[in-house]
Amino acid sequence: MASLLGRFCRKLVVPGSAHGSRMVSTTACDSEAVKSLNLHSAINQALHIALETDPRSYVFGEDVGFGGVFRCTTGLAERFGKNRVFNTPLCEQGIVGFGIGLAAMGNRAVVEIQFADYIYPAFDQVKRVFPTLEFDFSTAEFLIRGFNSQIVNEAAKFRYRSGNQFNCGGLTIRAPYGAVGHGGHYHSQSPEAFFCHVPGIKVVIPRSPREAKGLLLSSIRDPNPVVFFEPKWLYRPAVEEVPEHDYMIPLSQAEVIREGNDITLVGWGAQLTVMEQACLDAEKVLDFIFQLKDNWFKVSNMGLELIMQEGISCELIDLKTLLPWDKETVEASVKKTGRLLISHEAPVTGGFGAEISATILERCFLKVKSLRFNSSRRD
């Protein structure tokens, strides 16, 4: 797993002086201080940095105070206190509404929804007043702004409704998503497509520990509300060298993590590990063909002959940010390869792969030779 996730160069943004951040190119073998982390530890490290570098930041959600179900918030309450890291009632509407209110007052609210399957109630209005929590603010104005709020109708539209005079860009909603083998009906869904339909928010999904840390810090500091889905299948098995310093990875920039000429593969999150393995398996199949070619009689398929002569070259792209997604990188790749394969965990109908397919066909209609969409879940 680590060998698949940790061997590619990445562009990181390192917070610098008051003049802004700077771009650096780094790899796992750089001389900088790095530490071997799995994905949930990288998330934890990012949250520590966010709370340490900005006193206006808060982390809260169900069971967050003692470390959370997946231990992503371990040690935060002990280090930063219960005023900034605290548990909430089991009410997703209230959790997100509270975060909207905090963010609208200029704070940075990092909200945790325990499982992405439970994020749906946060579409609804918050109709109840929050119970008394273990913190004390000098004003309750943030509470008023948080009530009667929604992700879709409030958080996403704050900026537009005010003519860009105010916003709740300090809101980041973290949620573990995807299948893990024993999750059942209510702990296995991939709801990213719902939020990709909403202008005004960003949707981010990391593929590895290194990406998770940098993308989460970028999300927390972004001037727009962000829904940050974390592939829980990778929380522990995905391990790689992660820089210990504070860095950010730019949002809305896809990454070509494997270059090729014959076909473009596009995915995000945990699916990138599956797709990388598929590329390696394709090479093994090619080797098998080469071993048999001397005994291969009656080869009439010109495509097979071409494979034996030149090989299959796959280009693999990680979108990272689904809303807004990097159309230009995918378009350039498909115009080069002429073929596109999209794969994700969510159901086929209405999945985000359909949007990618439609957009690329519109932009590359005369260049596309073959397009294939694959989902691990049936409707």
N, C-alpha and C positions, 0 to 999 in steps of 0.2 A: 504493500500500500504506500509506504513512505517513498519508495523508489519511483512510483508513478506520480506522486503529488509534489515532490520537492526538488526536481532537478531543472526547472526552467528559470530563465532570467525574468525579472520583474522590474517595472518602474515603480518606485516608491516616492512619496512626497514626505520629506522630513521637515517638521516645523522648525523654522529658523528664527531670525530676528524679527523686529517690528516691520521689516521690509517685506515680510511674507515667507511663504514656504519655498523650498527648493526641490527640484527633481533630481533624483539620483538613480543610477542603475546598479542593482545589487543582486547577488546570488547567495545560495546557502553556504558557499565556501569562501565568502569574503572574509577579510580580516576583522570585520566588526564583531562585537560581542553577540553571539547567538546562543540559543538554548533549544534543546530538543523538547518540543511540546506537542501534545495532541490538540485537537480542535477546541475542546471545551476549556483547556488550560489557556489557549491563545485568546479565547473570548474573555476569560477571567482577567488576563493580563491587560487587555484593552480597556476593560471597565475600571481597573485600578488606575490606569493612566488617565482616563477621562475624568474620574473623580479627583485625582491629585492635581491635575493641571487647570481645572475650572471649578471654583467653589460654588458656582451656580448650578452644578450638575447633580442630579438625583437618580437613584436606581430603586425601583419598587415593582412589586408584583406578588403573586401568590407564592408563599414559602421562600421568597428571595432572601429574607433576613438570615436564615440558617444555611444558605448556600444553594437553594433551589433543587429541583428534582434531578437535574443533570450536573449539579455542583458548579455551575458556571459563575455563581456569585459568592463562592466560598471566600471567607475572610474579609469581605467588603464592609459588613456592618461592624465588625470588631475594629477595623482600622479607621473608618470614617464616621462611625456613630449612627445611631438609630434615627437621627434627624434627616440623614441623607440616604440611608439604605434601610428600607423597611418593608414589612409585609402588608398586604392588603386583604380585604375580604374577597371571597370567591365570586367576583362580579366583574366580568370583562368590560361591560359597559362603563362601570364606574372607574376601573383602572385606566382605560384609555381616555375617558372624559376628564379625569383628574390630570392626566398627562397633558392634554390639550390646554387645560387651564394654566398649568405651570409654565408650559412653553409660551403661551400667549403673553405671560408676564416677563418674558425675557430670560427664563431659565432653560436648562437643558434636561429634559425628562427622558430617561431611558426606561421604557416600560417593558416588562416581560409578560407575555401571554404564555402560560405554562406549556401548552401544545397548540400548534397552529389550527388544529381542529376546533378549538374553542374560541377562535377569533371572530366567528360569525356574529355572536351577540353584540360585539362592538360596533356593528353596523347600526344597531338600534340606539334610540335616544336614551340618555341617562336621566332617569326620572326620580331617583332617590338621592337624598343628601348623604354624603359619605359619613360613616361613623367616625367618632373621634379616634385619631391615630396618635402614635407616640412621637409627635413633633410639635413645635410651636413656631408659627410665623406671626409677624407683626401685623399682617393684613390678611383678610379672607377674600380679597378680590379675585385671586386666582381660582378659588373654589367656584365663584359665581360664573366665571368664564368657562369653567370646565363642565358645568352641568348643561343638560340638554345639548350635548355635543355628539358628533359622530365622526368616524374616520372619513367616510365618504362625503358627507354633507357639511362637515365643519372643518376638520383638519385640512382637507384637500382644497377647500374653497376660501379659507381665511384671507389669503393674500388677494385673491380676485375680488372678493366682496368689498374690500376696503380700498381698492384702487392702489394696491401695493403700499398702503400706509402702515399696516401691521400684519403679522403672520404668526404661525406657531411652528416655525422652522426648527425649533429646538427639540422637536418630538421625534424619538426613535422607538419603534415598536419591534422588539425582538420576539421571535417565535420559532421553536423547533418544528421542523416539518418533515414529511416524507415517511416512507415505510421503513420499518426496522426489523420485521420478521415476526414479532409477537405483539404488535400494537393493537390489532383488532380494528373495529369500526371507528373508534373515536380517538385513535392516536397514530394514524397512518396517512392522513390526507396531505395533498399538495395543492393549496388554494391560491397559489401565486397569480393565476390568471384573473381572478376576481378583482384584484387590486391594480392589475396592469390596464384595466379599463378606465381608470380614474385619473384625469389630469390633475396635477397639483401635488402628487406624492411621488416618491421614488421607491422602487422595489429592487432590493439587492440580495443576491444569494452567493455565498462564497463556496469554493470547491476544496479548500485546504486550510490548515492552521495559519500559515503565513498570510494567505489571502484574507482569512477571517479577521485577523487582528487589524490589518491595514484598512480593510473595507469598513469595519465597524467604527473605527475612529473617524474615518471620512464621513460616515453616515451621521454620527453624533454631532459633528461640526458643520454639517451641510445646512444651508439656509432654508431647506425644505423638509417637510415631514418625510420620514423614511420608514418603510416596512422592511425589516431585516430578517429574512428567513434563514435558519441555521439547519443544515442537513444532519439530523440526529444520528443517522447511520454512521457518520464519520466522527462523532464526538470523541470516541476513544481510539478506534483503530487507525485513524489517519494521524500520522506522526511525521514531523519534519523539523528542520532547523529554522527557528524564528528569531529575527533580530529582537534584542531586548529593549532597544530604544523606542522612542515615540516616532511612529511613521504613519503615513497615510497612503493609500492606493486610490488613484482617481476613480470617481464614479463615472458611469456611462461610457467607459472605454473597454471594449472587448479586447481579448488577448489571443493571439495566434500562438498556441502552446506546442503545436507540431505543424511544420510546414510540409506541403505536398502539392501535387499538380493534377491528380486524377479525380479527386472527390473532396468536397468540403463537408465536415461533420460539425454540427453546432449543438451545444448543450450548456448546462449550468448545474451548479451544486454537485451532489453525489454522482450524478449521471456522467460527469466528466471522467471519473475513475473507470466506470464501465466502458465508456467509449475509447479511452486510452488502451484498455485491455483488448478491445475489439480490433484496434489498429495493430497491436502486437500479434494477435491471433491471425489477422489477415496476412501478415508477413510469414507466419509459420505455414499457412496454407500455400502461399506462393513458393516457399522452399520445397514443400511436398511436390508441387507441380513440376518444379525443376528437376527433382530427383526422378520423376517418372517420365520426363519428356523423351528420353531415348527409347523407351518402350511404348510410347504413346502412338498407337496406330490409328489411322483414319481421322486425323485432326482436321475437321472441316470448319470449325468455328473460328473465324478470324479474330474474334475478341480474345479467345483463349491463346491463340498464337501471339497476339500482341502482349498479353500478360506475361507469357514465357519469355518474350524478347526484352520487354522494358520494365515489367513489374508494376505493382499498384502503389501509388503514392497518395497518402491521405493527409489532408490538412484539417487540424482540429482546432476549433475556436471555442473559448469560454466567454459567454456574454457578460457574466458577473452582474451587470445591472440590466434588469428586464424592462424597467421604465425609468427614463427613456433608454431604449436600447441602441447600440452602435450599429446602425444600418450600413454605414459606409464600409466598415471592415468586412462584414459578411458579403456585401455586394461585390467588393473587389475580389474576394476569394472565389465566389461563384463564377464571376466573369473569367477567372483564370482556369478553374477546374471544369466548369460546365455541369457539375453535378452537386446536389445538396441533399444531405441526410440530417434530419432534426430528430432529437430524442429527448424525452422528459418523462418524469414519473406520473404526472397528472393525467386524468382521462383525456381521450382523444378529442371528443367534441367540445369545442370552446376552449381547448388548451392553448397556451401561448404559441405553441408550434404552428398553429394555423395562421396566426398573425405574421409570423416570420415567413411562412410559405407564401402567403398572399403578397406581402411586400416585395420579396425577392423576385417572384414571378413578374410583378409589375415593372420592376427595375431592370430585370435581366431576361426578359421574355425571349429574345432572339439568341441568347447565350446558353440557356439551360437545356441540357440534353436529357437529364433525368433528375427527378425530385422524389424523395422518399421521406415520409414522416412515420415515426415509431413511438409508441407509448407503452409503458409497462402495465397500464391499467385500461381495462375495457370499460365502456360506458355502462 
